[in-house]
Amino acid sequence: MRDTLIKALNDRNEFLKMETVKKIVGCMTVGMDVSELFQNIIMVSNTQDLILKKMIYLYLGHYSKSNERMALLAVNSIIKDTHDDSPMIRGMAIRWLSSLSTPSLAEHMLNPVKTGLIDVSAYVRRNAALACGKVYRLNNDLIGRDQGIINKLYELIRDRDPLVVINSLCALEEILSNEGGVALNQPIMIHLVTHLTEFNSWGQSKVLRLLSRYQINDEEELFGLMNALDTYFQNSNTAVVLSTINCFLTFTQTRSDVHNHVYIRLKTPLLSSLVGAGPELSYVVLSHLLLITKRLPSLFSAEYKQFFVKWKDPLYLRLLKVKVLLAVANEINSKDIVNELSAYVLEDPPEFSRASIRAIGRLAMSIPSVSELSLEVLLSFLELEQLKHVMATTLVALKDMIRRFPQIAHDVIPRLAHSLDVIEDSNAVTAIITMIGEYGDIISDGPYILEEVINSWDNKDDKVRNQLLVSTLKLFFKRPKEVKPILGKLFKVSTEDALHPDVHDRALFFYRLMSDPNNIEKCKQILTSGMYVDQFVEESDGVEVDALFEEFDSLSVIYGEGSNRFLKGASTAAFEDNQDEEAIRKQEEEDEYYRKQEELRRAQYDESEEQRPATYHAPFSQPAPPQSMQFSPSILLDPQNFERTWKSLTVARKHQSPYQGSTSDVQQIDQFFSSQNIKSVAKGAAGGSLKFFFYCQETQNSVLFLVELVINLSNKQVAANIKTTNEQYAEQFEAALQRLLQQI
C-alpha cells in the first residue's frame, strides 16, 4: 500500500494526488501511522490547489508536534508558501505556521509573521495578527522584546478591515496580559466606538469588553460615551447586550446617582433577551440577572411572573429560576411566588421538587408576612407519604423554620415526630431527632421514638448516630426518669461501635462527662442552651458579589465563583482582597463564639443539620428593633412600584408636629433626606404647602417604609402618613423622622 501511495503522490495527475492525500489524511485521523510518507507529502506541497493545500498542512501540522526533525522540514516548506503570489495561500501558510506547537520553531515564524502584518491582503493581515498571539505563547520573550510588532499591532487597530482590528486587539490582549492588556487612550476609544457598527456581533462584544476598562475623564465624556453605546441595548445578540450592560455598570460605579438609573435602563434589555431565547441562552441571562438582584433585589420584583418555570424548561434552568424567584420575592409578590413554588413540588425530577420546597422555607424565614402561608403549605406536604423525597425535604425545611420561629414548635413538632415511620432519608431522620431532643417535653412518646431509632442502630449512618447521641442527652435533662434506661442502652451500642471512630469517640466523651457528678450540671447547661437563630449561613451570600461584578459578562457569573477557581493562571486580585476581609471578620466572630461557648461548640461540633447557624442567640426570643435606624443606599423604587406598594399597605402611623426648619425650598429638603438615604419619587409645592412622597429601607431587617410628607408653610405644621411592611418598626421610624425634621 505504501508503494502505491508513493507512486500516486509522484503522479502528475492533480486529481489523483488529491484523492491519495485524502486517503492518507483519513488514515491519520483514525490513528494509523503514516509518518513514513512525510517526505513525499512535502514534495507534493508545491501546488496551487487550496483544498489539497489544506490537507497537506493538516498532515504536516499533525506529525510536526511529535517529531522536531519533521517539524523543521515542515517549517521550511510552509515558509516558502508565505511568499506565494496568491493571498489565500500566503494567509493559510501563516495560519498553519503559527499552529505548529513546537517552541524551538518560534524564531522561524517571526519574520513571516512580521511580513504578514504589512501585507496588502486583509486576509493575510488577519492571520498574521492572530499568529502574533500564538507565537507569544510559544516564546514570550521573542515577541515581548520586539517592540516593532507591538507597535504594528497598535497601528492595525485603525485598519480598514474590521476583522484585522479585532484580531489585533486579541493579540495585544494576549501579549500585554501581564501589563493589564491593551492600553486604551481617548483616541483609540473614540475610533473603536465610531467604527463599532462595522464589526460583527462577536467583534462588538470583544470591543465593548475592552471599553469597559476605559478610565472616564469627566462627566461630559461619561454621558457622551453612554449615549453612543445606548443603542446596543437593543442589539439582537445577547452577548453584545451583556457587554453593554457591563460597560454602563463599570463607567458609573463611582457615581451612585447615575449608577441607580443604569439599573433601571438595563432592566428592559435583560427581560427582552429572555423572550424567545433557548434554554442555554436563558440560563446565561438569568445568571446575570440573579447577580444584579443580589445588589438591587427590588429591580425585578414587579416582573416576577416572567421567571415562572415552563413545562419545557430543562432541569438546570428550572433550578436557576427557583433561585431567581427567591431573590426577587418581597412583601407584595411573595404569596404568589409561594403558591407557584408549591405547584412545582409535585413535578419531576425530584431535584426540582426539593429545590422548590427549600425555597418555600427560605421565603418563610426571610419575609414574615408569608410565614403563615408557607407553614400551611409545608405541613400539607407531610400528607404526601407516597412521595418520600417531598416529605424528607419538607421535614428539614420545617426544622429550620422552628429554629427561626420557636413559637410554632407546639403546633408542628407532634406532626414531625411521627413521620419517622415512613421516612428513611438520613437528613430528614436527623431533623426529626434534632427536634425531639430540643422539644421532647411536648411530645409524650418522645423517649420511645428515640428508643426505636436506637434499636435500628446498625441501619443508621454516622450523621444520624451523632445526632442521636446529642438529642438523647438533651431529652435526658428534660425527662430523666424515662430517658435514663434508653441513654444507657445508647451508650452501650455507641461505645462498642468500633467501625465508626467519630461516633465511638463522641460517645466516650459524653459517657465520661456524665459519669462525673460534678460535670452533670455543666453538661446540662451546654446541651440545653437552645438552638434559636435569626440568620442561617445559607441566607448570606457566600460569594463576593462585588468581586463577581468585576467579572461581569464572563463564565464567573455562570459558575458563581471567581475565574481564579476554574481557569489556570487567572487573576485572583479581585477576590483576594475581599476574601482577606471576609476571613478576618469570620475569624473574629469565631473567636468570640469560642470564648463564650467553648464547651457547647465541642459537644455539637458535628451536629448534623442541613443549615448551620451564622450566629447564636437566646432561645425563644425575637430580635429587638435596632436602637438607631440606618437606611440602605441601594434601595430603588420606581413610581409605578411605589404606587402599587402604597395601595397595598395601610397607614401604620400618623405624625403631626410643628415645622422648625429654616428652609422652604423643595430641592434643599429633598437633598437633605436623600443624604440620609431617604429617597423621593415625587415632590412639589402648591397652595403654601410642600408635599413629598419618600421611601427607604432599614438595613438590618430590610423593612420598607413609605411616607407621604406635607409641610404647611402658613401655619408651620408638618403632617406625615407612614406605611411600612412591618408595623413593629413604625413608631421607631416616626421618631427617626421627627429627629430629621428638626435638623432641616
N, C-alpha and C positions, 0 to 999 in steps of 0.2 A: 504493500500500500504506500509505503514511504517513497519508493522509486516512482510510483505512478503520480504521486502528488508533486514530486520534484520535476518530473517531466512536464506536467501540466503547467507548473509555475514558469517554466522556461519557454513555454509556447508563446508565439506572437499573437495568438487569438485572445483579445481582451475579455471576451465573454467567458472563455474557458478559464482564464485566470481568476475572474471574479467568482465563478462557481467553485473553483478549487479553494480560494481563500475563505469562502463562505463555509465550506465543509471543515476547513482547519479550525476556524473560529468556533464552529458548532462543537467540534470535538473538545476544544479547550474549555468551553463553558460547562460541559458535562464532567470535567475532571480528568480527561485524558492528557497525557504529557506529549505535547507536540513541539517541545522546545528545540528539537533537532533541526527543525525547518527554519530556524531563526535567520540564518544567513540567506536562505532562499527568499524569505519574506522581505528582507531589506533590499534585495536586488529587484523585487517587484515593486517597491515603494515609489519608484520613479514613474508615476502615472498622473494623468490629469483627471481621472475619473473620481469624483468626490465620494461616491459610495464605496468604491474599492479602497480609497484613501482612509476613510473612517475605519474600515475593518482592519486595515494594516496597523493603524495607530492603536486600535484596541488590543491587537496581538502584541505589539511592541511594548505597550504600557504594562500589560499583564506580566510578561516574563522579565521585564526590567526591574521589577520590585524585588525579585529573588536572586538575581544574578547581576553583579555590578559590571562584569565584563560585557554582558549583553546590553546592559543599560548604556554603557559608553558608546557602543555601536549604534544603538537606537538614537541617542542624542545627536550624533553626527549626521545621521540620516534625516532627522527631523529639522535640524538647524538649516540644512540645505533648503528645505521647503519654506523656511521663513523669508527667503529671498525670491520666492516664486512670483511670476507675473500676476497670477490670479489672487485677488484679495481674499477669496474664500479659503484657498489653500494656506495663505500666509496666516490668517486668523486661526485656522484649525491647527496649524503646526504650533503656534504659540500656546494655544489652549492645551494640547496634549503634552507639549514640552514641559509646561509648568505642573502637569499632573503626575510626572514621574517622581515618586516619593522617596528619592534617594538623596540625602543631604550632601553627599560628595559631588553631586552634579549641579548644585545650585549656581556655582560660578559660571558654568557653561550656559546657564539660562539667562544670565543677567543682560548680556549685550543684545540678544534677540528681543528681550522684553523692553529694553530702553528704546530700541529702534521702533518697536511696535507702538510705543506711546506717541510717536510723532508721525505715524503712518497716515497717508491721505484717506485711507478707507476707515469709516466709522466702525465697521465690523472688527477690523484688526485692533483698533484702539480699545474697543470694549474688552476684548480678550486679554490685551496687554495690561489693562488696568487691573483686572481681576488676577492676572498672573503675578502682579506685584505682591499681593497678599499671600499667595501660595508660596512664592519664593521666600517671603519673610518667615513663614512657618518653618521652612527647611533650614534657613540660616538667618537668624535675627540680625547678626552683625553686618551681614552683606548688604542688606537694604538700609539698615539703620545708619550706617556711616556714609551712605551715598545720598547726600542732601539733594543732588540733582533730580533723583527720582521723586522724592517727596515734593520738591518744588513743582515738578512737571505735573504731578497728580493734582496739586492745588490749582494749577493752570487749567487742567481739564475739567474742573468744576464749572468753568464758563464755556465748555464745549457746546457746539450747536446740536449735538446728538444727545437726547435725554438719557439713553442707557449708558453712554460713556460717563456722563455726570454721576449717575447712581453708582456705577462700578468704581469710579474714582473715590467716591465718598466711602464705599465699603472697604476699599483697600486702605485708605487713610485711617479709618477706624481700627483696622487690624494692626497696621504698622505703629500707630501712635497710641495704642491701647494703654501703655504704661504711663502716658502723659495725659490721659483723660480723653483721648480721641481727637477728632477734628477741632481745630481752633476756630471758633465761629466769631467773626467780627461783623460789624454792621454792613459793609459792602457785600460780604458773602451771604448774610441773612437776607438782604434786600433782593439779591439776584435769585436766590432759591425760592423765595416767596413769589416773586414776579413770574417765574417760569414753572411754578408748581403745577399748573394745569396741563403742562406738556408731558408730565410723567404719567406712567401707568399707575394703577392702584397700589401695586407693591412699592413703586418708587415714591409715590406720595407719602405712604406710611413711613418709609425709611427717612425721608426728608423731615417729616413732622417730628419724628423721634429725635432727630438731631437738633431741630429748632427748639425743642423743649429745654435744651441745655443753654440756650442763649441768655445772656445776662441783660435784662432790660435796663436802659439808662435813665429814663424818666417817664413820667406819666403819659406824655404825648405819644412817645414811642410805644408804650404798652397798649393804649387804646387803638393806635393805628395798626399795630400788628394783629390785635384781636379782631378788628374789623375786617382785615384782609383774610383771616383764616375762618371767619364765622361761616362762610358758605360751605365749608367742608363738613359741617354738622349734617348737611342734607345729602352727603355722599352715599351712594348705594352700597359701597364697600364698608363693612363693619370695622375692618382694621383701620381704615382711614378715619372713621368716626372716633374710635377709641384713641387713636394717636392725637387727634384734635383736642379731645377732652383732656388728655394728659398735658398738652401744651397750655391750655387755659388754666388748669389747676396749678401747674408749676409757675406760670407767669404771675399769678395773683396770690401766691401763698403768703406773701408778706403784707398783703392788702386785705384785711379781713372783710371790709365792707364790699369790695368788688368780688372777693372770693365767694361770699354767700350768694351773690347774684349769679355767679358762674354755675353753682349747683342747680339753680332754677333753670338756667339756659340749657344745661346738659340733660335735663330730665326728659324732654320730648325726644331728642335723638336716640337716647338709650331705649326708651319704650318702643319707638318706631323700629329699631333694629330687631326687636323680638317678633314683629309681625311677619308671618310667613317664613321665618327662619327655621332651618333644620335643627334637630336636637343638639348637634355638636356646636353649631354657632350660638344657639340659645344658651348653652352651658357657659360659653365664654362671656357672653354679655351679662348673664345673671351673676357670674362670679365677680365681675367688676361692679355690678350694681350692689351686690351684697357688701363689698368693701366700702362703697360710698355710704351705705346705710349705717355702717359702724361709726362713721364720723357725723352723719346727719340722719338720725333714724326717722324723722318726720317727713323726709323729702318725698318718699313714695307711698306714704301711708294711705292716701286717698285712692291710689291705683292698685290696691291690694288684690282686687279680683283678677287682674291680669296675670297674677302669679299662681292662680289655682292650677292644679295638676290636670292635664288632659289624658284621656284614655290611651292615647298612642305614645305618650312620653316614655322613654326608656327609664330604667331604674335610676341611673346616675343623675338624670335630670329631675326626676321626682324627688330624690333626696335633697337636691340643691334647692328646689322650690319650697320644700318644707322649711329649710333654713331661712330663706328669704321671707316667707310668711311670718316666721317667728321674729325676724328682725324689724319688719315694718308694722308689727302689731302695736296698737295704742288703745287708749280708753274707748275710742269711738268704734273701731273696727274689730276689736278683739272677740266679741261674741260671734260675729260672722266667721272669723277665722277658726275659732274653736269648733263650731258646727261643721265647717268644711273639713277640718282635720279629723273629726270623729267619723266622717264618711269614708275616709281613707283607710281606717283601721281594718275594715273587713276585706280589703283588697289584697291581692298578691303582688309581689312576693312578700314573705314575712319581714324582710329588712325594711321595706317601705312602711309596713304596719307598725313596726317597733318605733321607727323614727317619728311617726305621727303621734304615737302615744307619749313619747318623751317630750315632744313639742307642746302637747297639751299641758303636761305637768310643768314645763318651764313657764308657759303663759300664766298658769295659775299662781306661780310664785313671784312673777315679775309684775303682773297687773292685778291689783287687789279686786277691782270691780268684777273681774271674770272668774275669780277663785271659786265661788259657789257653783257656777255653771260647770266649770272644769271638774270639780269634785263629783258632781252628779254624773257627768259623762264617764269619768274614770270608774266610778262604782258600778255603772251599768255594764262595763266591760267584764267585770268579775263573773257575770252570769253566762259568759260565753265559754263554758267549760270545754267545749269541743275544740276551741282554738287555744291550745296550750301556750303558744308564743304570745298571744294577746294578754292572757291572764298573767303570765310571768312578767312581762314588761310593765303592765299596769300595777302590779304589786310593788315593783321597785319605785315607780313614779309616786304612788301613794305614800310609800315610806318616806320619800324625800319631802312630800307635802306636809306630812306630820312633823317632820323636823323643822320645817319653816313655820307652820301654824299648829302649835301643840294643842290648841283649843279644840281641834277637830278629832283628837285621838279617841275620845269616848264614843264617838259615833262610828268611827272607821275601824279601829283595832279589832273588835269582835268579829267583823266580817273578814278581816285579813287572816286571822289565826286559823280558821277552819279551811282555808284554801290549801293547806299542806297536803290534804288527802289527794288532791288531783294534780299538784304541781311537782315537777321533777327538776326544773331548771335551777341550777345552783345559785344564781343571782337572786331569783325570787325566793328560794328557801332561806337564803341568808337574810333577805329583807324581813321576812316574817319572823325569823328567830330574833333579829335585832329588836323588832317592835315588842315581841313578847318579853324580852329581857328588860326593856325600858318601861313598858306599861303592863307588866304582868299582874299588877294589883287590880286591874279592872277586867281581867279575863279569868273566870272562875276555874277553868281547867287548864290554865297556862302551864303549870308544872308538868302535867301529864302529857301535854302536847310535846314539850321538850323531851320527856322520857321516851316517847315513841321515836323521836329522831335519834336519840342515843341508842335505842335498840337496833336501829339500822345503821350503826356507826360504820360498818365495813363498806357500805354503799355510798358514803358521802366523801366528797373531795376535801382538800385542805381548807378551802375557803369556808365551807360550812362548818367544819370541825373547829376551826379557830374561833369563829363567831359563837358557836355553841358553848365554848368554854366561858367566854365573856358574858353572854346572856344568862347562862345558868347561875353564875356568881352574882350578877345583878339581881336576879329574881330571888336568890337565897336571902339577901338582905331585906327583901320586902316580905317574903313568906318563908321564914326559916324552917318551921316545922315540916311543911310539906316538901320543901326542896332538899332538905338535908340528905335523905337516903338517895335521892336522884343525883345529887352532887357527888356523893361517894362513889356511885356506880360510874359516873363520868370520869372522875379522877382515875379510877382503876383502868378503864379502857384506854384513856388518853396517855397515861404514863407508860402503858405497855405497848404503845404504838411506835415500834422501832423503825417502821418503814417511812415514817413522816417525821423527821427530826424537828421541824419547826413546831409542829403540834406537840410533840413529846416535850420539848424544852419549855414551851409556854405552860403546859400542864404542870410540869415540875415547879416552875416559878410560882404559880398560883398556889399549888399544894403547900410548898414550904412557907409561903406568905401567910396562908390561912392556918398553918399548924402552930404558929406562934401567937398566943393570945394578945400579945402587945401590939401586933400588927393588924388585927382584925378591924379595929375601928378606922385605922388609916386606909386600909383596903376598901372599906365601905365608903369613905369619903371620895376615894378615887373613882370607884365604879358607879356611884350614884350621883355624880355631879351634873348629870343632864347632858342632852345632846342637841339643844336648840341652836340653830344657826340662822343668820339673816342673809347670808350670801354663800353660794357654792362656788367652788373653783371654776366649774364649767360656765358659770354666768359671767365671769370676767374673761375677756378675750385674751387667750394665751399668746396670740401672735401680735407683734408690734404693728399696729395699724399704720402709724406714721412711716415706719420703715417700708411697709408694703406699698404705700403711696409713692415712695421714691422709685419703686419698680413697677409703677402702673403701666398697663398695656404690655405685659410680659407674662411668661409662664409662672412667675412668682405668685401672681394673683390667682391663677388657676389652681396651683398646688397649695396656696395658703401659707407659704413659707418662703424665706429668702433664697435667692439664687445660689448663695454660697452652700446651701444644703443639698443641691442636686446638680450643680454644674462645677466641674473641676476647674479650679483657678479663678472662680468668680469672686468679685469684690465682696468683702464682708463688712466694710466700714459702716454702712448704713445700719447694720444690725448690731454690731459690736457695742456701740455706744449705748443704745437702748437696752441691750442685754446686761451691760455692766450696771446701769442704774437700776434695772429691774432686779438683778441679782442682789445688789446691796439692800434694796428695800425688802425683798423677801427674807434675806438673812437677818435683818433687824427684827422683822416680825417673828421669825422662827426663834431667835434668841430670847425675845420677850416671852414667847409662849413656853419655852423650856423653863425659864425661871419661875413662872407661875404654876405650871402643872407638869413638872417633870415626870412624876410618877404616873400620872394619867396617860401621858404620851407613851410610856413604856408598856403599860397594860393594854393599850388599844392601838399599838403600832400597826398591826396587820389587820385591824378590824375591817372585815370585808363589807364594803359598800360601793355602790356604783359611783356615787358622788361624794367627794371629801370636802369637809367644810374649810372655807378660807379663814374664818375667824370663829371663835367660840364665845358664847355669851351665857348668861344665867338662864336656866330653863324656865319655860312658860312665861317669858317676858317679851313684849314687843318693843321695837326700837323707839325711843322717845324722839320727838321733834328736835332738830338742832337748835341750839341757843341763838345763833345768828345765821341768817339766811344768806347763801351765796347763790347766784344765778348763772346758768350756763351761757357762755357766749356763742355756742354753736347752734342753739335752737333757731329754727327758721320756719315761719308760718306765713303762707301767702294769704291774701284777703279772702279767697274762697274757703280755704280750710278754717280760717279764723271764724268766718260767719257760720260755717257748719258746726264747728265746735261750740261756739257761743249759744246757738239754738238748742244744742243737745244738753246743756248744763243749766242748773238752776242757780239763783243768786245765793251765795253762801254767807256773805257779809255785806251790809250797807254801811258805808263810812261817811261821816259828816264832821267837819272841823273848820275852824277859821283859817283863811289863807294868809300866811305870814310872809310869802315870797316877795322878793324885791323886783321881779321882772314880770311883764305881761306879754313877752314875746313868745309866740308859739314855737319857733325854731329853737330858741335857747332852752326852753323847758324840755323839748323833745331830745335835744342833745344831752342834757343833764341825765335824763332817765336812760338814754342809750349808753352812756358811760357806766351805768350800773347794770348793764346787760338786760334792761327792761326796754323792749323794742315796741315801736308803734306800727300799726297797719293803716291808721287813718288819723288825721288831726285837722283842726281848723278853728277859726274864730267867727262868731256870729252873735249879734244882739248883746254885746257886752259880756260874752262868756267864751271861754276856751274849752274845747272838747277834744278828748284824746281816747283812742282805743289802744291799750297796751297789752302785751303778752310777755311772759317769761317762764322759765323752767328752773325749779330748785335743783341744785346739782346732786345733793346726797340721795334723795329719794325719787328724783325725776318727776316731781309733782308740777303740773302745768297750771298757771294762773292766767286768767283773762280779766282785764279791768276796763270799765267804762268810767273815765275821769272827767268831771265837769268843774271848771274853776269859774265862779261867778265874780267878775271884777267889780261889779257895782256894790255888792254887799260883802265882798271879801270872804266868801264861803267856798268850801270845797265839798263836793259830793262824789262818791265813788260806789259803783256796784262791782263786787268781786265775785268771780266764779272760779271754781277750781275742780280738778279731778279727784282731790282728796280733801274733804272739808275739815279733816283733823288739823290741817295746817292753815286754815283760813284766818284764824284770829292772829296767829303769829305773823302772817303776811301783812295783815292790816296794820299791825304795829310797825313793821318794817316800812310800809308805805307812808305812814304818818311821820316817821323819822326823816324819810327822804323829802317829804313835802316841806318840812321845816328847814331843810338845807338849801332850798332853791333861792 
